[in-house]
Amino acid sequence: MEKYKPATQADVARLAGVSQTTVSYILNRKDSNIPEETRQRVLAAIQELGYTPNRAARTLRTSKTHTIACIIPEITNPFFYPVVRGIQDVAEIHEYDLMIYNSDSIEKKERQLVRSVQKARADGLIGMFVHLTAEDLRPLLAQGVAVTKSELGPVDYGDLVIDSVYVDNIAASSAAVGHLIERGHRRIGMLGGASATPRGFRIRGYRQALAEHAIAYDETLVVGGDFTLENGYEKMGELLALEDRPTAVFAANDLMAIGAMQAIMDAGLSIPQDIAVMGFDNIPSAQLITPRLSTVEHFPQLLGERAATLLFERLEGDAPQHGRSAELPFELVLRETT
């Protein structure tokens, strides 16, 4: 059986009746005065021959791998599905491959994955880190890797040229807790707020709302967590065991909120009559459970799209010499749990 030989640019040029340089211009979308009829003839030849550009050869020629990487904290968290979808949609427009890494929110693993991105010689990285700071990414920048970082609030990176996207998590959390206060609650618990992670932005919003309504902060009402459904169940149990239990709870994400709801119902209590529940993220299951979960929507697919757009602007030389920061919207989604 004759060994298959992939088509080359020279094959495309011969079939289309043009020079190989013309084929290269069309493939690389370089500005030229190539007539549209010639362009269509070349594209038809590419399709007929099943030609695929040689990625390795292009890497040697341009010093680019045409690959970007994305590091996310927890691949099983439904919030990150649309984030990745948004990134992939933009990457496909630019004909880039996308590598996804899962850190499990572990600092050691985050560092290992950054080194993996370096070894893979990715052209760019979109990072959603729990532990690493911008300073930890300095070696990547020195290697010429473009970086966009997802944050939970505005951050000053100093001299580091890093672009960022963020939702004002302080304002969003304050609005969520403010809604509970407006519903008459004064003793409000928080799940996940005491964790020593960037989600500290959310406990700051929680405390801000209490202060704005002259409600004293009670540290016994704030319990840490790892932002899983199981941990939400466990930590809600701690709040239910208090002699003066809360009448409402704000969870730092929807998974913890759903775990908390299960704990409340297992204790024979009603939602929201006995305890109201507010989440954060608006994952798909938030509107499928009973009662449906009130939460904070912050548009994860838009986040992914905007992060990728900033990254490709920098890769293509269309970004300023300094880092940029793009703020994205949020809104309260009020359902049956409040």
C-alpha positions as CSV (number, residue, x, y, z in Angstrom):
1,M,0.0,0.0,0.0
2,E,1.5,3.3,-1.1
3,K,2.5,5.5,1.9
4,Y,0.3,8.6,2.2
5,K,2.1,11.8,1.4
6,P,0.5,15.0,2.7
7,A,0.0,17.9,0.3
8,T,2.4,20.8,0.4
9,Q,2.2,24.5,-0.4
10,A,3.9,23.7,-3.7
11,D,1.2,21.3,-4.6
12,V,-1.5,23.9,-3.8
13,A,0.4,26.4,-5.9
14,R,0.6,24.1,-8.9
15,L,-3.1,23.1,-8.8
16,A,-4.2,26.8,-8.5
17,G,-1.7,28.0,-11.1
18,V,-0.1,30.6,-8.8
19,S,3.3,31.0,-7.1
20,Q,4.0,29.5,-3.7
21,T,4.5,33.0,-2.4
22,T,0.9,33.8,-3.3
23,V,-0.3,30.7,-1.4
24,S,1.8,31.8,1.6
25,Y,0.3,35.3,1.6
26,I,-3.2,34.0,1.5
27,L,-2.6,31.4,4.3
28,N,-1.0,34.0,6.6
29,R,-3.5,36.7,5.8
30,K,-0.9,39.2,4.8
31,D,-1.9,42.4,3.2
32,S,-1.5,42.2,-0.5
33,N,-3.2,43.1,-3.8
34,I,-4.2,39.5,-4.6
35,P,-7.4,39.5,-6.7
36,E,-10.4,37.8,-5.0
37,E,-10.7,35.4,-8.0
38,T,-7.1,34.2,-7.3
39,R,-7.8,33.9,-3.6
40,Q,-10.8,31.7,-4.2
41,R,-8.9,29.5,-6.6
42,V,-6.2,28.9,-4.0
43,L,-8.8,28.2,-1.3
44,A,-10.5,25.7,-3.6
45,A,-7.1,24.0,-4.3
46,I,-6.5,23.8,-0.5
47,Q,-9.8,22.1,0.0
48,E,-9.4,19.7,-2.9
49,L,-6.0,18.6,-1.7
50,G,-6.9,18.5,1.9
51,Y,-3.8,20.7,2.6
52,T,-3.0,21.4,6.3
53,P,-0.2,23.9,7.2
54,N,2.8,22.3,8.8
55,R,2.6,23.7,12.3
56,A,6.2,22.7,13.2
57,A,7.6,24.3,10.1
58,R,5.6,27.5,10.7
59,T,6.9,27.5,14.3
60,L,10.5,27.4,13.1
61,R,9.8,30.1,10.5
62,T,7.9,32.6,12.8
63,S,9.1,31.6,16.3
64,K,5.4,31.1,17.2
65,T,3.6,27.9,18.2
66,H,0.1,29.3,17.5
67,T,-0.9,27.8,20.8
68,I,-2.3,29.5,23.9
69,A,-2.8,28.0,27.4
70,C,-5.4,28.5,30.0
71,I,-5.0,27.5,33.7
72,I,-8.2,27.2,35.7
73,P,-8.7,26.2,39.3
74,E,-11.2,23.4,39.1
75,I,-12.2,21.8,35.8
76,T,-15.3,20.1,37.4
77,N,-16.8,23.4,38.6
78,P,-19.6,24.3,36.0
79,F,-18.7,28.0,36.2
80,F,-15.5,27.4,34.2
81,Y,-17.2,25.6,31.2
82,P,-18.4,28.8,29.6
83,V,-15.2,30.6,30.4
84,V,-13.2,28.0,28.4
85,R,-15.9,28.2,25.7
86,G,-15.4,31.9,25.4
87,I,-11.6,31.6,25.1
88,Q,-11.9,28.8,22.6
89,D,-14.3,30.7,20.4
90,V,-11.8,33.6,20.1
91,A,-8.8,31.3,19.7
92,E,-10.5,29.6,16.7
93,I,-11.1,32.9,15.0
94,H,-7.3,33.4,15.2
95,E,-6.6,29.8,14.2
96,Y,-4.8,29.0,17.4
97,D,-4.9,25.8,19.4
98,L,-5.9,25.9,23.1
99,M,-4.4,23.9,25.9
100,I,-6.4,23.7,29.2
101,Y,-4.7,23.0,32.5
102,N,-6.5,22.2,35.8
103,S,-4.7,23.3,39.0
104,D,-7.2,21.9,41.6
105,S,-6.6,25.3,43.4
106,I,-3.2,23.9,44.7
107,E,-0.3,26.3,44.9
108,K,2.3,23.7,44.0
109,K,0.3,22.6,41.0
110,E,-0.2,26.2,39.8
111,R,3.6,26.7,39.8
112,Q,4.1,23.4,38.0
113,L,1.6,24.3,35.4
114,V,3.3,27.7,34.7
115,R,6.5,25.8,34.1
116,S,4.6,23.4,31.8
117,V,3.4,26.4,29.8
118,Q,7.0,27.6,29.5
119,K,8.1,24.2,28.3
120,A,5.3,24.0,25.8
121,R,6.4,27.4,24.4
122,A,2.9,28.6,24.3
123,D,2.6,32.1,22.8
124,G,0.2,33.3,25.5
125,L,-1.4,32.3,28.8
126,I,-4.8,33.1,30.3
127,G,-4.5,32.5,34.1
128,M,-7.2,32.1,36.7
129,F,-5.0,31.6,39.8
130,V,-6.0,31.1,43.4
131,H,-2.5,31.5,44.8
132,L,0.0,32.8,42.3
133,T,0.5,36.6,41.9
134,A,1.5,38.6,38.9
135,E,5.1,38.6,40.2
136,D,5.2,34.8,39.9
137,L,4.6,35.2,36.2
138,R,7.7,37.3,35.6
139,P,9.7,34.4,34.1
140,L,6.9,33.8,31.5
141,L,6.9,37.5,30.5
142,A,10.7,37.4,30.2
143,Q,10.3,34.5,27.7
144,G,8.0,36.6,25.6
145,V,4.8,34.9,26.6
146,A,1.7,37.2,26.6
147,V,-0.3,37.0,29.8
148,T,-3.9,37.9,30.6
149,K,-4.9,37.3,34.2
150,S,-8.4,36.9,35.6
151,E,-8.9,38.8,38.9
152,L,-11.6,39.3,41.4
153,G,-11.0,43.1,41.5
154,P,-8.8,45.8,40.1
155,V,-5.0,45.1,40.6
156,D,-1.9,47.2,40.0
157,Y,0.8,45.0,38.5
158,G,3.5,47.7,38.6
159,D,6.1,47.3,35.8
160,L,4.7,44.0,34.7
161,V,3.0,44.1,31.3
162,I,0.0,41.9,32.1
163,D,-3.6,42.5,30.9
164,S,-6.4,41.6,33.3
165,V,-10.2,41.1,33.3
166,Y,-12.2,41.4,36.5
167,V,-15.6,41.7,38.0
168,D,-15.8,44.0,41.0
169,N,-16.3,41.2,43.5
170,I,-16.5,43.6,46.4
171,A,-19.4,45.5,44.9
172,A,-21.1,42.3,43.7
173,S,-20.8,40.6,47.2
174,S,-22.0,43.8,48.9
175,A,-25.0,44.0,46.6
176,A,-25.8,40.3,47.3
177,V,-25.6,40.8,51.1
178,G,-27.4,44.1,50.8
179,H,-30.3,42.3,49.3
180,L,-30.5,39.9,52.2
181,I,-30.5,42.9,54.6
182,E,-33.2,44.6,52.6
183,R,-35.3,41.4,53.1
184,G,-35.0,42.0,56.9
185,H,-32.1,39.8,57.8
186,R,-29.6,41.0,60.4
187,R,-27.8,37.8,61.3
188,I,-26.2,36.7,58.1
189,G,-23.6,33.9,57.8
190,M,-21.0,33.6,55.1
191,L,-19.5,30.4,53.6
192,G,-16.0,30.5,52.2
193,G,-15.2,34.0,53.2
194,A,-12.5,33.2,55.7
195,S,-10.4,31.2,53.2
196,A,-7.0,32.7,52.6
197,T,-7.5,33.1,48.8
198,P,-8.2,36.0,46.4
199,R,-11.9,35.3,47.2
200,G,-11.1,37.6,50.2
201,F,-12.6,40.2,47.8
202,R,-16.0,38.6,48.6
203,I,-15.7,38.7,52.3
204,R,-14.7,42.4,52.0
205,G,-18.0,42.9,50.1
206,Y,-19.9,41.1,52.8
207,R,-18.3,43.2,55.6
208,Q,-18.9,46.4,53.5
209,A,-22.7,45.7,53.3
210,L,-22.9,45.0,57.0
211,A,-21.1,48.3,57.8
212,E,-23.3,50.3,55.4
213,H,-26.3,49.1,57.4
214,A,-24.7,49.5,60.8
215,I,-24.7,45.8,61.5
216,A,-21.8,44.6,63.6
217,Y,-19.4,42.0,62.1
218,D,-19.6,38.7,64.0
219,E,-16.6,36.4,63.1
220,T,-18.5,33.3,64.4
221,L,-20.8,33.7,61.4
222,V,-18.0,33.4,58.8
223,V,-16.6,30.0,58.1
224,G,-13.9,29.0,55.6
225,G,-14.1,26.4,52.9
226,D,-12.7,25.0,49.7
227,F,-15.7,26.1,47.5
228,T,-17.1,22.6,46.9
229,L,-20.6,21.3,47.4
230,E,-19.4,18.9,50.1
231,N,-17.7,21.7,52.0
232,G,-20.7,23.9,51.8
233,Y,-22.8,21.1,53.5
234,E,-20.2,20.7,56.2
235,K,-19.7,24.4,57.0
236,M,-23.4,25.1,56.9
237,G,-23.7,22.4,59.6
238,E,-21.3,24.5,61.8
239,L,-23.5,27.5,61.4
240,L,-26.7,25.5,62.2
241,A,-25.0,24.3,65.4
242,L,-24.7,27.9,66.7
243,E,-26.9,28.7,69.6
244,D,-28.0,31.8,67.7
245,R,-28.0,30.6,64.2
246,P,-28.1,32.9,61.2
247,T,-31.4,33.7,59.4
248,A,-29.6,34.0,56.1
249,V,-26.3,32.9,54.5
250,F,-24.2,34.2,51.7
251,A,-22.0,31.6,50.0
252,A,-18.8,32.6,48.1
253,N,-19.9,30.3,45.2
254,D,-23.0,28.4,44.1
255,L,-21.5,25.0,44.8
256,M,-21.2,25.9,48.5
257,A,-24.6,27.4,48.4
258,I,-26.2,24.3,47.1
259,G,-24.4,22.2,49.7
260,A,-25.7,24.6,52.4
261,M,-29.2,24.2,51.1
262,Q,-29.0,20.5,51.5
263,A,-27.7,20.8,55.0
264,I,-30.6,23.2,55.9
265,M,-33.2,20.9,54.5
266,D,-31.6,17.8,56.2
267,A,-32.0,19.7,59.4
268,G,-35.7,19.9,58.9
269,L,-35.7,23.7,58.1
270,S,-37.3,25.5,55.2
271,I,-35.7,27.8,52.6
272,P,-36.2,30.8,52.7
273,Q,-38.7,30.8,55.6
274,D,-36.2,29.7,58.2
275,I,-32.9,30.5,56.4
276,A,-32.5,32.4,53.2
277,V,-29.6,31.5,50.9
278,M,-27.6,33.6,48.4
279,G,-24.9,32.2,46.1
280,F,-22.4,33.5,43.6
281,D,-21.7,32.5,40.0
282,N,-25.1,31.5,38.6
283,I,-24.0,28.1,37.4
284,P,-26.7,26.2,35.4
285,S,-27.9,24.1,38.3
286,A,-28.7,27.2,40.3
287,Q,-32.0,27.5,38.5
288,L,-32.7,23.7,38.3
289,I,-32.7,22.9,42.0
290,T,-35.7,23.3,44.3
291,P,-36.1,26.0,45.5
292,R,-34.2,27.9,42.8
293,L,-31.1,29.6,44.0
294,S,-30.7,33.4,44.2
295,T,-27.2,34.3,43.1
296,V,-24.8,36.7,41.4
297,E,-24.4,36.5,37.6
298,H,-21.1,37.6,36.2
299,F,-21.2,36.3,32.7
300,P,-18.3,33.7,32.5
301,Q,-18.4,33.3,28.7
302,L,-18.0,37.1,28.3
303,L,-15.1,36.9,30.7
304,G,-13.4,34.2,28.6
305,E,-14.0,36.1,25.4
306,R,-12.7,39.4,26.8
307,A,-9.6,37.7,28.3
308,A,-8.8,36.1,25.0
309,T,-9.4,39.2,23.0
310,L,-7.0,41.2,25.2
311,L,-4.4,38.4,24.8
312,F,-4.6,38.3,21.0
313,E,-4.5,42.0,20.7
314,R,-1.1,41.8,22.6
315,L,0.1,38.9,20.5
316,E,-0.7,40.8,17.3
317,G,1.0,44.0,18.4
318,D,-2.2,45.9,18.8
319,A,-1.9,46.6,22.6
320,P,-0.1,49.5,24.4
321,Q,3.2,49.0,26.1
322,H,1.6,48.9,29.5
323,G,-0.9,46.4,30.9
324,R,-4.7,47.0,30.6
325,S,-7.5,46.2,32.9
326,A,-11.1,45.5,31.7
327,E,-14.0,45.6,34.1
328,L,-16.9,43.3,33.3
329,P,-20.5,43.6,34.6
330,F,-22.5,41.6,37.2
331,E,-26.1,41.5,38.2
332,L,-28.2,39.9,41.0
333,V,-30.4,37.1,39.9
334,L,-33.2,36.8,42.5
335,R,-35.0,33.5,42.8
336,E,-36.8,31.5,45.4
337,T,-34.1,31.1,48.1
338,T,-34.3,34.7,49.2
